Amino acid sequence: MFKILKTSLSIAFMLVLLCSCWDRRETEELLLTDALAIDIPINDSDKYEIFFIATKQSSGGEQTQDGEEGGSQMEAQPWVARSQGKSLEEAINKFTVRVPRFIFLDDNKIIILGEKLAQRGVGETLDYLLRKRDLRLRNYIVISNGRVSNSLAASPEFEDGVADEIVAILEKGSQEGDRFHHKDIKKFAEDVVTEGQDAWAPIIEIITPTEVVKYNVDKAVIINKTALFHKDKMVGILDREDTKGFKILKGLANRDTFATEINNENITYAYNQVKVNRSLTTNSDRVGIKYDVKLKGNIAESHLYTDFCDKALKDLEEKFSKVAEEEIKSSVSLMQKLGSDALGIGRFIHAKEPDIWKNYRDNWDMIYQDIDIVVKVDAKIIGTDFISKPIIRKSIK
Amino acid sequence: MRKEVIDGGQLISIMFWTIMGTAVLTLPVLIGRHAPRDAWIAAVIFIIGGLGLSLVIGALAKKFPEKDFVSCVENVFGIWIGKILIAIFFIWLLHTTSFVIWQISTFTKISLLPRTPLLIVVLIIIIPSVYAVHNGIESVARSGQFIFLITFGTLFVLFLMNMPEVNIENLQPVFDDGFNNIIRSSLAPLAWAGEIMFILFLVPNVKQQKKITQYSMITIILIGIGGIINEFFYTAVFGPLRQHLISPFYTLVRYISPSDFIGRYDVLFVSVNLAGNFVKLSVFMYILIFSFSKLFKKQNHRPFVLPVTIALIILTLISVEGSPQLTNFLDNVFPFYTLPILYGLPSVTLLVAKLRKLK
């Protein structure tokens, strides 16, 4: 009996080794995508248009006369392929049958959605992407201003491909200023499915050659706006200034500036520390929300002469607090007007006051547009960066 | 035959993975269907149910210290009723083992070998366990002890690396899912906790039989705390999105990104899961083959290893249609017949033994 068992186990084991060749994959057989871009096709009965953006490795070596390869340099070439179909799966399948590669999404870094698709609703697309097992939820999500095909026509200024360029801008830029913030699929999808919370995502757009410093680039890609969603539909855009206010209230702010004028001369405050505390307020039977924002920063630029005494600094702090408050309030008003609860005020009420939320839940869209949102900003100047006298025009000295 | 002996640590190690093996794959989905925000409460109910059953197990082990569960049931109910009860348990175990193999194989197929036929993956999964079972419970226990330390540490590190993604607000408000949903969500975990009664089959092999209650309770508390941590992380990291994920743990591990220079921790989870499920499958198959051999009054389980394995492979390939069907079955049918078998059978045996004043 033991002999039979041993023999059958050995045969089965050898079979296993032999049969595992089903999943053998050579790296050159894979199409390692950097980005997936999804949009609605123009003038077509199909529902989805999909772009695969990859960096194709090609040998730059030349053959010598005696047949040996004269080099092993690999040159990276950006490569974009397009397909469309009635569903996303059909679009991908149509593409798969015409390329001798296996599409490998595991290394994909970013998902770009077209503006029209975002306005129509991203629910189906998100659901499909979440079910793609090889796609990681760390993929960034961005919305293309206009058609995706236009955004993909941009030339990278610093990276090998446009996808790498967008990822680099998202990662570095989000830390350096408050004009946009990166968002991955997990966080985006979480916002879409969470009650009392609406989604948002950064917007990429193309700038024209005259705006591009490096003139050998035809079109360059920039990110400085935020798309706002309600449920799964894009309902509006926050521009770069409004995005700053939005990031501060979301607790995502890192550093940026507020500028004001004193005696018709500019003075700029650069904050680098932000603390936000939000609390619920009750006024008779109405619930409101209060944001206490504490900013700390320096006077980064001054075009007027002042000795920055304590009183002057106090006055400046008050002035900058007011400027910041106005800008943040403008951002909040726009979000309320658009009906997008990207700040998650509904979710906050749900978490803190579940009984009140029960009454609000069904009519939250209406209630949100009228809810009292109070913003108080306390901007502190912790340094002036002006040890020596600034160089200014003699006329105003 | 030489009597095989396992110590307390080995028993806890193998029972930990016997319950945890498929629990990390399936339970988050089943719990999340009913109570996504209060999922951690299901793990607390798991502990309560498991501890209750541990007391029954301890009392039975104390009453029949040298008897395995088959002999114990036959002794309490008489040969024929005993055999019928064990046959019912055997059918339950055969069926359950088939979809345990299906779950492990499908997870391996999806995560590692997507184009390899299921039969081949099933063979890859089942062969190590068949070998371990053939060698006896001591081999299973020793490999279980070795695997336990490595896998436990790895899981702990994997969770720690997700700390930056935790959002406590996702767990608020507590009890928001409602009492009925929380209770409904805890039925499947309770059924999993019932597997702790497998200890009753191993009682004669345990070195310190007086401490069976302690071993059983420690196992349940370890798994329960693990379950609370698991559910806490799924909800805190994914919020309501956890309801839409096919495999929350796998997704959680794939989401880890503490730094730019080291990534792709999925391989750790897949390895841990394969190792843990090797223990689970070995214990399931050992108990299955052992109870089958006992049913026919055979002292040596080895002649039954091959036929039961072949039956299991066939059953695995025909009993499950697909993941959605299995998930629905595990959620809507499995707990309702598993709870009476795993909790009811030992409890009734103890009750009758007490009434009959058997020793």
Interface residues (C-beta under 8 A of the other chain):
Chain A: M1 F2 I4 L5 S8 L9 A12 F13 L15 V16 C19 S20 W22 D23 D127 L130 R131 R133 R136 L137 R138 K186 A189 E190 V193 T194 E195 R347 F348 H350 A351 K352 P354
Chain B: I110 S111 L112 L113 P114 R115 T116 P117 I120 L123 I124 I127 V130 Y131 H134 E169 Q172 P173 D176 F238 G239 P240 L241 Q243 H244 L245 I246 T251 R254 Y255 S257 R302 P303 V305 L306
